[in-house]
Amino acid sequence: MAEPGKPTDDEAAEWRDALLSLVAADGPERAREIMDMLAALAMGPGISWTPLRNTPYVNTIPADKQPSFPGDLALEERLAAIMRWNALAMVVRANQAYGELGGHIASYASAADLFEVGFNHFFRARDLIFYQPHSAPGVYARAFLEGRLSERDLAHYRQEVTAMQAGAQGLSSYPHPWLMPKFWQFPTGSMGIGPISSIYQARFIRYLEHRGLQSSAARRVWGVFGDGEMDEPESMSALTLAARERLDNLIWVVNCNLQRLDGPVRGNGRIIDELEALFGGAGWRVIKLVWGSDWDGLFARDKTRALERAFANTVDGQLQTFAANDGRYNRDHFFGQDPELAALAQGLTDAQIDSLKRGGHDHVKIYAAYHAAMETDGQPTVILAQTKKGYGMGPIAQARMTTHQQKKLERADLIAFRNRFELPMSDDDAAALVFYKPSEDSPELGYLHKRRAALGGYLPARGLSAEKLSVPARATYAAFAVQADDKEMSTTLAFVRMLTALLRDKGLGPRVVPIVADEARTFGMANLFRQVGIYSSLGQRYEPEDIGSVLHYREARDGQILEEGISEAGAISSWAAAATSYSAHGLAMLPFYIFYSMFGFQRVGDLIWAAADQRARGFLLGATSGRTTLGGEGLQHQDGSSLLHAALVPSCRAYDPCFASELAVILDHGMRQMLEQHQDVFYYITLMNESYAQPSLRAGSSVEADIIAGLYHFQSKYAENERAKVRLLGSGAILREVIAAGELLASEFAVSAEIWSATSFSELARDAREVERENRLHPARPARESHLARSLPGNVPVIAASDYARAWPQLIAGYLRAPYRVLGTDGFGRSDTRAALRGFFEVDHRHIVLAALTELKDRGQLDADSCSQAIARFGFAPEALAPWLA
Ligand SMILES: Cc1ncc(C[n+]2csc(CCOP(=O)(O)OP(=O)(O)O)c2C)c(N)n1
């Protein structure tokens, strides 16, 4: 094959000359049209040509097309040098004081210029910015110069606890809205979460606009991410969505320093080429920002395109080695590889070769790339910026394999860094890692403030307020559930009825965001398609097959449902965007994402954790929940653990209601807490697909508060000739087995039973934990009682059963005074009828009866015969394998 710029023979030369003369005569636009026409021909049968997905390893924006740089270049470079220094000093100082704190220098060293051009020219105050996590020190360094963080704050990098005691602002290791709620908007420390979140944030901005809720006012979402980070499935999974939705409000800058933590990202290949093909194929505009301005002269003199050929033969591992070595080495090993290259380098000194910049370190080139991205119409843009990891950190760190972890620098290294970036400080100050801040009336700070003022204010900054949204009276959407009068329905159905009514509410309705991942029909939500429509930026360009039906599939530009297709990662990212809209957009929204509970926390737990970090407010509904309640679907669908995952997320309130009335109380409470009281919590509620008689909400002054607290007295079954007494706790669908067990105990075994609905074991445990701590730290005060202790006083044995692993009811074990036994569904799930599965997992009413009798036997209140008789009567097989072994 002919190499670029080198025709092999006369025929090829003729074609080449024809193209070049076409460009000269009619311009590149016409040349592109002709090429498109030829390409269509060539791709047809007979030739079957497939186009290359890669362009040469050079900048997409040619030097003669780049706009002039509008800033004060020298001043901006000085500012970047100061940021670099303070970021480095922050990390090294923290580590000198406490070696265990960690921290990173090399990532920001590579990204500093990418950030600085953004901050000085492009990142507007209302834009949403996702920061590469390991660059956090650089962002703090900027806020220090802006006067938003003090020197004392910088001295508390990665020391949030000590900072609190010292009255300083602790600086979190990575961007973190929970730890720095006025500063960071998005947690990006877990790789891949930032990229996918940024796409759904950009789409959510469009959603708000198309639904007439908020004008986007040309707001953009910027994301600066690592090239290593692109390997995360989450980074890649929504690229086509961004293109399909024509998200030209989204710009990614991938910091291609060619290294990750352990070594090269693609030692034997080129990550920039790989990403170019991938993003281009997904429909993004790709802008390669590979070489700095001082290469322009070399390219101009390189008539035979020897440089392009050399790059085509150089893999990233080798580029890293070139970056780690000096000018002499590069002259010998890069330019020395062929006479044409050697000739190009002839006019350069070794020092000049050493200082040849990569594109991502050249403000002028970065400006050109960002400027082009801003002008892009109808497509998201990715800028692939080549940088050097540990840029400017000298021979010990720049592009070294170990650079990611480098956090200690010796006196000589610090002085060399000071020299490299021409910082006006003494040797001793450099060695002492003194933070450097020019005076307030210096040109540097004047410029910095002026630029931010022109762009609308300082960043990052997280919004804290949104207007209060009134929650409709419960009777308007849940009267049927509160006064259910034993009508049969599932809690899923009850939820959908409540959601449907909430959507109709004039005030709150438009703020409700129903979200599904291709399961709306599964959960009986198809009626919503017609009622509120499915959001599509394109409207509906086809006549749906079911157009004649009352429930037809309706996509609309102002549609309200976010139907995310089979992407739980996408759906939860949409949920997080809506659940943080109160902060990101100052507009409170109320998302309800309903999903197969098995494909929630287990599948996308880290994204849920990130939403919690982001102080999300909204509802997650784990439907078809419970290991024995979703009978026939088999193991991979049957969830016995999601409530445990949920219990571990500090801002998550997790509930397992049995009855529609309980659900109504929880929804009402949650909405008020989040929308009226602005508390940073979210709710996880399990829903069942089992249909059964729904009792009305039990009367009683404290019932509603008790439902929220996690436990309320449902009823008691008294035995005639009572031999003993037990308390039975049940949650979710298994509460009905508990009720049946109570009846059996009272009628057939002369044991009275109090029956309690445990709507949330995790809420009970949370309260008990808090009370225990308070009492521990205040021994002289009268001890406070937890809701659990108040509800279950005395020494009556307690038996609990749920459709989840035993660890869920066991969350309260440590706080109960009375003996406590739990039944649960540990083990692998399987398919069968609900009755068969509940028998198999030993959570049905018969097993609950046996557990109660056994407890009473162990306390000496009953004899062993009672238990043996029950085993025989129920037909249990004592030698059968335990369900968790089967
Ligand atoms: C999900 C996840 N896995 C692993 C890590 C640990 N980790 C932190 S940085 C890093 C390498 C990052 O490389 P890259 O994205 O290329 O960024 P660079 O620092 O090189 O600019 C890794 C593996 C993480 N933060 N998150």
The ligand as an SDF file (V2000), in Angstrom:
LIG
                    3D

 26 27  0  0  0  0  0  0  0  0999 V2000
  -13.3990    2.1640   39.3570 C   0  0  0  0  0  0  0  0  0  0  0  0
  -11.9760    2.5070   39.6850 C   0  0  0  0  0  0  0  0  0  0  0  0
  -11.0320    1.5650   39.5170 N   0  0  0  0  0  0  0  0  0  0  0  0
   -9.7530    1.8310   39.8370 C   0  0  0  0  0  0  0  0  0  0  0  0
   -9.3970    3.0540   40.3250 C   0  0  0  0  0  0  0  0  0  0  0  0
   -7.9640    3.3060   40.7400 C   0  0  0  0  0  0  0  0  0  0  0  0
   -7.2780    4.2360   39.8400 N   0  0  0  0  0  0  0  0  0  0  0  0
   -7.1700    5.5070   40.1460 C   0  0  0  0  0  0  0  0  0  0  0  0
   -6.3950    6.4000   38.9730 S   0  0  0  0  0  0  0  0  0  0  0  0
   -6.1430    5.0710   38.0330 C   0  0  0  0  0  0  0  0  0  0  0  0
   -5.4300    5.2370   36.7340 C   0  0  0  0  0  0  0  0  0  0  0  0
   -6.0010    6.3720   35.9400 C   0  0  0  0  0  0  0  0  0  0  0  0
   -5.4540    6.4100   34.6730 O   0  0  0  0  0  0  0  0  0  0  0  0
   -5.9590    7.4420   33.6070 P   0  0  0  0  0  0  0  0  0  0  0  0
   -7.4410    7.4060   33.5030 O   0  0  0  0  0  0  0  0  0  0  0  0
   -5.2040    7.1870   32.3600 O   0  0  0  0  0  0  0  0  0  0  0  0
   -5.6160    8.8510   34.2370 O   0  0  0  0  0  0  0  0  0  0  0  0
   -4.2010    9.5430   34.4740 P   0  0  0  0  0  0  0  0  0  0  0  0
   -4.0450    9.6380   35.9570 O   0  0  0  0  0  0  0  0  0  0  0  0
   -3.1680    8.7170   33.8320 O   0  0  0  0  0  0  0  0  0  0  0  0
   -4.3170   10.8870   33.8350 O   0  0  0  0  0  0  0  0  0  0  0  0
   -6.6810    3.9400   38.6430 C   0  0  0  0  0  0  0  0  0  0  0  0
   -6.6320    2.5810   38.0900 C   0  0  0  0  0  0  0  0  0  0  0  0
  -10.4200    4.0210   40.4760 C   0  0  0  0  0  0  0  0  0  0  0  0
  -10.1800    5.2320   40.9460 N   0  0  0  0  0  0  0  0  0  0  0  0
  -11.6930    3.7200   40.1170 N   0  0  0  0  0  0  0  0  0  0  0  0
  1  2  1  0
  2  3  1  0
  2 26  2  0
  3  4  2  0
  4  5  1  0
  5  6  1  0
  5 24  2  0
  6  7  1  0
  7  8  2  0
  7 22  1  0
  8  9  1  0
  9 10  1  0
 10 11  1  0
 10 22  2  0
 11 12  1  0
 12 13  1  0
 13 14  1  0
 14 15  2  0
 14 16  1  0
 14 17  1  0
 17 18  1  0
 18 19  2  0
 18 20  1  0
 18 21  1  0
 22 23  1  0
 24 25  1  0
 24 26  1  0
M  CHG  1   7   1
M  END
$$$$
